[in-house]
Amino acid sequence: SRRGVVIALDDVTDELRAERVLAWGEMARQVAHEVKNPLTPIKLSIQHVRRAWEDERPDFEEILVRNADAMLGEIDRLAEIAQSFSRFGAPGAPDMPLTGVVLQDVVEEVMVLYGGASSGVIFSQEIRQGLPLVVARSAELKEVLGNLLENARVAGGEGTSVVISAYRGVIPGTVTLQVTDNGSGIPEDVLPRIFEPQFSTRSKGAGLGLAIVQRVVRAWGGSIEVESQVGLGTTVTVTLRLWDSTQNVVSESES
């Protein structure tokens, strides 16, 4: 008798698309909520100042200064939200071409902030000497590293160790940058969704931050992967292209 093989194929394209739509819809709801929050105290402050002026309050100057400071603080919050979205929507300004970046220099800058023990979390670096230039933008690479270290700091408890390492990549023409921690780890069911945009101003390291990191790294022509086990820790691996010194500028269209 003839033997056969039955192959069953499931098209999950529509299901994945629906999940993305739901994720973006949820983020839009959260953003609307976050934007609305600063508007209320701004409106109340303006009304307070107006009433004080109309009532010719003797302490009007004090009221004006106090409410102006409060409004400026809320406006700063709105500016942070706008900046987050501009960074997510279009990483890298047109007048900021991709360049050759000295990875060691950027790591040193970031380690100034995280080099000591912070909330019981110990940061260190293991950067191979003589690494070639990588394709990136210094300011963006600093932002990416800071975001990853902040995530590790938030996830870690007393005695957690976080290590930045960099070495020649297994793939020719690349450098591998890793941030490894022995913190709490990420649950298996959450891991596939960590790069989905979930906006929140309550945590600098979570939410839209990782979505921006992935988008920025891809704009350099690089890639980012995350491996994690609950109770053991997390390793974030960023693969960066080597800078070609024969090129004056590497445009995003070439990546």
Summary of the structure (lengths in Angstrom):
residues: 255
radius of gyration: 23.4
end to end distance: 53.8
largest distance: 102.5
contacts: 700
relative contact order: 0.13
helix: 47%
strand: 19%
